[in-house]
Amino acid sequence: MVALECSPVRPAIMTIGQVKIDRLITGGCSCEAVSYSLVGPLNDARSCHCSMCRRIFAAQASVCAEVDAEKFSWVKGEDQLTSHVGEQDYGVQFCRHCGSTLCIIYKGAIHSLTLGCVDGDPEMAIARHIFVGSKASWEVMPEAVTQFDEYPE
């Protein structure tokens, strides 16, 4: 039997022989009041440039990756979270102390993790930039990135 130590900087799925093993991904807020773990990969990393994300993240865009909600758990401080849910049941959860936006929720369940709160290097590239049609006028998009004026169908 091989002993494995999970690390937030290893690939999301490790292969030993023919067996695929999910890794442990951890993260949390900047004041360390809230932390989480995810067993499994991060999927579909994207940057959203809509006006709502710009305001929520106080930046030109948000950056997140989808997760399997069943493999996600709050390790510490779930009671320290505040939620803001907007139209269509999408929202964010953030630390009520430091304001770190930790995740995107949909219909009350974890949908995506913000990559800035993942411990270590998430080892992902942003696959697409969405809602670029409503990006801030002062933002300059990098050349050769996959862009969508709205959400791709």
Rosetta silent file (secondary structure, phi, psi, omega in degrees, C-alpha in Angstrom):
SEQUENCE: MVALECSPVRPAIMTIGQVKIDRLITGGCSCEAVSYSLVGPLNDARSCHCSMCRRIFAAQASVCAEVDAEKFSWVKGEDQLTSHVGEQDYGVQFCRHCGSTLCIIYKGAIHSLTLGCVDGDPEMAIARHIFVGSKASWEVMPEAVTQFDEYPE
SCORE:     score description
SCORE:     0.000 S_00000001
   1 L     0.000  137.199 -178.567    0.000    0.000    0.000 S_00000001
   2 L  -100.517  129.135  176.346    1.272    3.470   -0.942 S_00000001
   3 L   -88.133  133.686 -179.937    0.812    6.341    1.507 S_00000001
   4 L  -119.746  137.765  172.604   -0.124    9.648   -0.104 S_00000001
   5 L  -106.468  121.476  179.804    0.074   13.104    1.371 S_00000001
   6 L   -78.622  141.280 -177.790   -2.431   15.458   -0.196 S_00000001
   7 L  -137.702  142.289  179.486   -1.159   18.904   -1.024 S_00000001
   8 L   -70.750   -4.202 -179.690   -2.927   22.001   -2.346 S_00000001
   9 L  -109.713    6.673  176.575   -0.205   22.410   -4.984 S_00000001
  10 L   -90.476  161.469  176.813   -0.470   18.960   -6.569 S_00000001
  11 L   -55.801  152.675 -176.811   -2.641   18.240   -9.612 S_00000001
  12 L   -62.006  -33.307  177.505   -6.334   17.852   -8.801 S_00000001
  13 E  -127.413  120.364  177.908   -6.295   14.209   -9.808 S_00000001
  14 E   -96.939  145.846  177.352   -3.207   12.082   -9.244 S_00000001
  15 E  -116.363  125.487  174.347   -2.728    8.812  -11.093 S_00000001
  16 E  -120.887  110.680 -172.550   -0.930    5.880   -9.485 S_00000001
  17 L    64.328 -124.021  178.789   -0.839    3.009  -11.924 S_00000001
  18 L  -102.463    3.885 -175.947   -4.370    2.902  -13.341 S_00000001
  19 E   -98.265  126.406  176.049   -6.049    4.355  -10.212 S_00000001
  20 E   -94.042  132.537 -177.941   -7.067    8.028  -10.152 S_00000001
  21 E  -124.831  123.772  176.491   -7.029    9.637   -6.709 S_00000001
  22 E   -68.852  149.666  177.351   -8.592   13.014   -5.960 S_00000001
  23 L  -101.820  166.415  177.388   -6.469   15.431   -3.965 S_00000001
  24 E   -92.483  125.007  176.028   -7.369   17.599   -1.033 S_00000001
  25 E  -110.220  132.929  179.858   -7.777   21.283   -1.833 S_00000001
  26 E  -124.482  162.214  177.240   -7.911   23.707    1.071 S_00000001
  27 E  -172.964  178.697  179.689   -8.542   27.402    1.429 S_00000001
  28 E   177.630 -176.638 -177.612   -9.910   30.125    3.628 S_00000001
  29 L   -84.406  171.803 -175.646  -10.283   33.793    4.337 S_00000001
  30 L   -73.065  -25.633  179.362   -7.489   36.276    5.017 S_00000001
  31 L   -92.548   -0.362  176.969   -8.148   36.543    8.779 S_00000001
  32 L    68.738   17.726  175.897   -8.256   32.719    9.136 S_00000001
  33 L   -76.106  -26.107 -176.472  -11.711   32.734   10.765 S_00000001
  34 L  -127.476  135.989  173.934  -13.102   30.534    7.952 S_00000001
  35 E  -143.805  158.974 -177.620  -11.534   27.561    6.189 S_00000001
  36 E  -142.485  169.516  172.134  -12.735   24.815    3.862 S_00000001
  37 E  -140.850  152.726  178.170  -11.663   21.624    2.140 S_00000001
  38 E  -138.128  127.988  174.524  -12.560   20.008   -1.152 S_00000001
  39 E  -100.892  105.451 -178.475  -11.765   16.446   -2.140 S_00000001
  40 L   135.547 -177.614 -174.553  -11.535   16.530   -5.877 S_00000001
  41 L   -84.730  159.234  165.126  -10.736   18.800   -8.749 S_00000001
  42 L   -89.890  141.812 -176.184  -11.496   22.414   -9.489 S_00000001
  43 E  -128.870  150.216  169.009  -13.254   22.713  -12.854 S_00000001
  44 E    52.246   60.198  177.362  -13.881   25.332  -15.521 S_00000001
  45 E   -65.653  134.264 -178.884  -11.863   28.277  -14.205 S_00000001
  46 E  -150.274  160.673  177.739  -13.244   31.548  -15.503 S_00000001
  47 E  -118.551  126.323 -178.817  -13.145   35.263  -14.989 S_00000001
  48 E  -106.028  131.126 -175.807  -16.409   37.197  -14.916 S_00000001
  49 L  -110.003   16.312 -179.138  -16.387   40.874  -15.885 S_00000001
  50 L   -69.558  162.111 -177.199  -20.034   41.758  -15.164 S_00000001
  51 H   -64.889  -32.404  178.719  -20.856   44.845  -13.113 S_00000001
  52 H   -65.526  -46.005  178.851  -22.111   42.739  -10.179 S_00000001
  53 H   -64.632  -38.825  177.706  -18.809   40.818   -9.884 S_00000001
  54 H   -59.045  -41.983 -179.561  -16.816   44.039  -10.188 S_00000001
  55 H   -72.442  -45.449 -177.886  -18.693   45.495   -7.221 S_00000001
  56 H   -63.037  -40.989 -176.192  -18.699   42.329   -5.085 S_00000001
  57 H   -94.909   -4.671 -178.579  -14.994   41.683   -5.624 S_00000001
  58 L    50.605   45.411 -177.023  -13.952   45.364   -5.785 S_00000001
  59 L  -151.463  177.604 -179.785  -11.862   44.480   -8.837 S_00000001
  60 L   -71.536  -18.217 -178.159  -12.106   44.416  -12.608 S_00000001
  61 L  -167.527  168.307  171.330  -13.437   40.829  -12.474 S_00000001
  62 E  -104.278  157.361  176.053  -13.970   37.746  -10.349 S_00000001
  63 E  -134.050  120.655 -178.639  -12.016   34.507  -10.805 S_00000001
  64 E  -146.480  168.468  177.084  -13.532   31.218   -9.750 S_00000001
  65 E  -138.941  139.929 -178.204  -13.689   27.518  -10.572 S_00000001
  66 E   -70.249  151.936  178.964  -16.616   25.142  -10.247 S_00000001
  67 L  -135.641  163.555  171.976  -16.629   22.356   -7.650 S_00000001
  68 L   -85.530  110.518 -175.489  -18.666   19.281   -6.777 S_00000001
  69 H   -57.362  -30.419 -179.215  -20.723   20.523   -3.802 S_00000001
  70 H   -70.919  -17.454 -179.542  -20.918   17.008   -2.343 S_00000001
  71 H  -103.593    6.640 -178.722  -17.123   16.915   -1.990 S_00000001
  72 E  -102.658  143.288  172.452  -16.893   20.336   -0.346 S_00000001
  73 E  -149.968  146.848  172.480  -16.993   21.019    3.403 S_00000001
  74 E   -79.884  127.517  179.674  -16.459   23.933    5.739 S_00000001
  75 E   -88.160  -41.114 -176.210  -13.642   23.036    8.154 S_00000001
  76 E  -150.861  140.484  168.141  -13.918   26.056   10.416 S_00000001
  77 L    82.289   18.137  178.597  -16.035   29.177   10.741 S_00000001
  78 H   -55.436  -32.987  178.859  -19.125   28.393    8.691 S_00000001
  79 H   -73.704   -5.093  178.003  -21.034   30.431   11.282 S_00000001
  80 H   -97.232    4.751 -179.015  -18.747   33.385   10.454 S_00000001
  81 E   -88.766  146.764  170.352  -20.012   33.578    6.860 S_00000001
  82 E  -119.334  141.705 -179.925  -22.367   36.154    5.454 S_00000001
  83 E  -114.132  145.385  170.781  -24.285   35.482    2.252 S_00000001
  84 E  -129.352  115.964 -178.820  -25.517   37.840   -0.410 S_00000001
  85 E  -114.454  129.316 -179.535  -27.895   36.255   -2.912 S_00000001
  86 L  -104.782 -151.798 -179.347  -29.046   38.124   -5.968 S_00000001
  87 H   -63.567  152.712  174.850  -31.289   37.384   -8.886 S_00000001
  88 H    61.884   24.061  175.441  -31.690   33.834  -10.174 S_00000001
  89 H    65.540   14.687  172.449  -30.519   32.354   -6.819 S_00000001
  90 E   -89.886  145.794  177.434  -26.803   33.087   -7.455 S_00000001
  91 E  -163.255 -171.856  179.067  -24.834   34.681   -4.653 S_00000001
  92 E  -130.683  156.434  170.882  -21.588   34.841   -2.726 S_00000001
  93 E  -122.255  135.061 -177.590  -20.457   33.882    0.752 S_00000001
  94 E  -140.272  158.445  178.988  -17.825   35.954    2.496 S_00000001
  95 E   -69.783  129.668 -178.284  -16.172   36.221    5.898 S_00000001
  96 L   -74.238   -9.812  179.648  -18.065   38.686    8.065 S_00000001
  97 L   -93.793  -54.542 -174.813  -14.791   39.786    9.713 S_00000001
  98 L  -102.779  -14.111  177.698  -12.314   40.381    6.886 S_00000001
  99 L    85.414    1.729  178.762  -14.660   40.410    3.883 S_00000001
 100 L   -58.591  126.001  175.806  -12.845   37.716    1.875 S_00000001
 101 E   -84.129  115.309 -172.458  -15.233   36.362   -0.767 S_00000001
 102 E   -94.884  -35.149 -174.521  -14.808   32.605   -0.521 S_00000001
 103 E  -157.286  164.336  172.225  -17.337   31.092   -2.873 S_00000001
 104 E  -102.888  135.437  177.031  -20.192   31.447   -5.296 S_00000001
 105 E  -116.974  151.712  175.960  -23.431   29.751   -4.269 S_00000001
 106 E  -137.302  122.660 -177.702  -26.376   28.694   -6.392 S_00000001
 107 L    52.462   40.336  174.921  -29.705   27.747   -4.824 S_00000001
 108 L    82.657   -2.447 -178.986  -28.009   27.570   -1.418 S_00000001
 109 E  -113.441  152.760  176.218  -25.245   25.145   -2.433 S_00000001
 110 E   -61.790  128.459  178.966  -21.569   25.747   -3.172 S_00000001
 111 E  -110.649  -45.439 -175.812  -21.148   26.223   -6.910 S_00000001
 112 E  -146.572  152.947  173.394  -17.634   27.662   -7.295 S_00000001
 113 E  -105.368  141.625  174.297  -14.630   28.619   -5.199 S_00000001
 114 E   -76.057  128.493 -173.791  -12.846   31.924   -5.671 S_00000001
 115 H   -67.446  -24.540  178.576   -9.313   31.054   -6.738 S_00000001
 116 H   -67.742  -17.803 -179.820   -7.772   33.856   -4.686 S_00000001
 117 H  -102.750    2.343  176.613   -8.783   32.063   -1.464 S_00000001
 118 E   -78.726  134.108  176.745   -7.412   28.631   -2.433 S_00000001
 119 L   -67.874  136.581  178.183   -4.271   27.705   -0.470 S_00000001
 120 L    72.089 -165.734 -178.999   -1.213   27.393   -2.683 S_00000001
 121 L   -87.120  118.022  179.559   -1.252   27.389   -6.452 S_00000001
 122 L   -69.070   -8.357  177.860   -4.555   26.052   -7.821 S_00000001
 123 L    51.142   49.248  178.095   -2.588   25.093  -10.960 S_00000001
 124 L  -131.159  149.585  171.214   -5.352   26.202  -13.278 S_00000001
 125 L  -105.545  146.229  176.673   -5.495   28.491  -16.241 S_00000001
 126 L   -70.549  118.775 -176.021   -8.504   30.694  -16.792 S_00000001
 127 L   -78.393  -30.367 -176.500  -10.341   28.960  -19.620 S_00000001
 128 E  -158.434  153.356  175.681  -12.643   31.836  -20.507 S_00000001
 129 E  -111.109  123.667 -175.491  -13.581   35.407  -19.740 S_00000001
 130 E  -113.066  158.717 -176.931  -17.334   35.951  -19.504 S_00000001
 131 L    54.618   37.476  178.347  -19.552   39.040  -19.670 S_00000001
 132 H   -67.903  -23.606  177.455  -16.756   40.914  -21.401 S_00000001
 133 H   -62.177  -20.561  178.753  -19.453   42.934  -23.187 S_00000001
 134 H  -117.896   22.619  179.534  -20.067   44.749  -19.909 S_00000001
 135 L   -64.682  161.978  177.798  -16.476   44.991  -18.642 S_00000001
 136 L   -63.248  142.592 -177.714  -15.202   48.233  -17.147 S_00000001
 137 L   -62.703  -25.153 -177.576  -14.166   50.779  -19.787 S_00000001
 138 L   -87.222   -5.927 -179.806  -10.718   51.076  -18.167 S_00000001
 139 L   -85.001  134.608  176.306   -9.975   47.347  -18.347 S_00000001
 140 L  -109.317  119.832 -179.198   -7.730   46.115  -21.152 S_00000001
 141 L   -78.377  139.934  175.687   -8.228   42.446  -22.030 S_00000001
 142 L   -63.776  151.842  177.927   -5.132   40.377  -22.772 S_00000001
 143 L   -70.494  151.914  172.375   -4.733   39.273  -26.366 S_00000001
 144 L    64.420   23.569  173.267   -5.718   35.768  -27.409 S_00000001
 145 L   -95.054  150.281  177.880   -7.956   34.977  -24.405 S_00000001
 146 L   -75.651  120.537 -173.533  -11.270   33.225  -24.945 S_00000001
 147 E  -125.990  145.840  174.879  -13.935   35.884  -24.456 S_00000001
 148 L  -132.358  132.683  179.342  -17.722   35.911  -24.399 S_00000001
 149 L   -62.148  -32.063  177.461  -19.848   39.075  -24.407 S_00000001
 150 L  -132.648 -156.305  177.451  -22.319   37.292  -22.082 S_00000001
 151 L   -82.342  128.589 -178.810  -22.520   33.825  -20.542 S_00000001
 152 L   -69.036  144.963 -179.700  -21.775   31.158  -23.176 S_00000001
 153 L   -89.244    0.000    0.000  -24.520   28.698  -23.915 S_00000001
